[in-house]
């Protein structure tokens, strides 16, 4: 593909959302809104399909990438994350303080905040209620 075509696609295309399946919708909404500070953007029950989609994020979905939480009503078995999924990344202003607050809320911090291996960016890892890995990256606000 030539550079002209690539530039046209860059200007036209946009990453909309990523979807994760959750076991307990209320618990997941609480985690992403109360703990990570996102907001519920929209929600819809699909009665015939027996599932609910809840879209969460930090901003307007027409401008920002968001997360789709999918709750399958009849799902009894735990979901597996496979070997392909890595993590969701969230930028935060004061990673050390935020991790302290999250620990007080009972959030599992799997890698405490500190410089990344082979670099200086300060990161931490935690898990959501379904075990999805979330990387926190300290934003250098100037």
N, C-alpha and C positions, 0 to 999 in steps of 0.2 A: 504494500500500500504506500502510495507516495505521501510526502509531507503535507500537501494541500488537503488531501482526503482526511488525514489524521487530524489536522487542525480543525477541519469542519466538524468532525465527530466530537472533539474535545469541547467545542463551543455549544454543541447540541445535546450531548449526553450528560447524564448526572446520576450518581449513585443514590438510589432512593432509600432502601432499607435493607437490613439483614433480619432473618427470622430465626428464632429459637423456640423450641417446644418446651413447655413448662408443666410440671406435675401439679402445682398448687397455684392457681392464678392470683388469688388474693395475696399470698405470701410474696410472689414475684413482683406484683405491682407495688406492694409496700417497700420491698427492697430497692427497686429502681427509683421510686419517687422519694421516699423518706431518707434512705441511706445515700443514694447517689444524686438526689436533687433533680431528677427528670420530672416531666409532667406527662399525664395521660393526654394524648392528642385526640385519639378517637378509639371507639370500641364497637364491635359488632358481633352479635350471636348469629350463628348459622344453624338454625334448628334442624333442617333436613340433613345437614352434614355432621351435626352433633359436635360442633367446635366453636370456639370464640377466638377472635383476633383482637388484641389490644395493641395499639401503636403508642410508643413512648419515646420521648426525646427531650432535647434541650431547647428546641426552637420550632419554628414554622416548617412543617413538612414540605412546603413548596420550595424551601430554600436549604433546609438542613437534612442530613441523613438521619434516619430514625431506626428504632428497633421494633420489630413485630414480635409480640409474645403470642404464641399459638397454644391454646389449651384445648386438648381433645377430651371431650366429656367422659368417654368410656375407657380411657387409657388407664390400665391398672399397673402394668409393668413400668419400671423405671426406664427412662431413655438412656441410651448410650451416646457418648460424644464422638466415638470413633477415634481414628488416629489422624484424621485430616484437619479437624478443627483446632485452632490455636487459642485465640482469645479475642476479646473486644477491648479496645483501648479508649480511655477517657482522660482528657487533660484536666489537671487540677492545679490550683494556685499554691497551696501549702500542703504538700504531700505528707509530711511528718505529722502535722496537726490533724489532718483528715484521717489518717490511719489510726491515730490514737482514739479519735472519736468513734470510728467504725468498730474498733476492738471493744470499746465500752458497750456498743450495741450488739455484741456477740458475733460480728462478722469474722469469718475465717480469713486471716491474712496469711497467705502461703509463702510470700516472700516479703520481708519487711522493707521499708523504704531505704534506698541507698543508690549509689551510682551503679549503672549497668556494667556488666562485665565488658571489658575492652572499650569503655567509653566513659563519659562524664554525666550523661543524662540521668537524672534521678527518677527511679521507677519503683513500683511495688506491685505485687500481685495479690488478688483476693479471689474468693469464689462467691458466686451468687447462690441462692437457695437450692438450685438444681445442679450445682457443681461446675457451672460454666466459669471459665477463667476470665478475669477482668484485670487488665493492666492499667494502673494509674501512672501517668506521666506528668511530672511537675512542669508546669508552664512557667517560663521565664518572662513574667510580665514586666515590661519596662515603661 
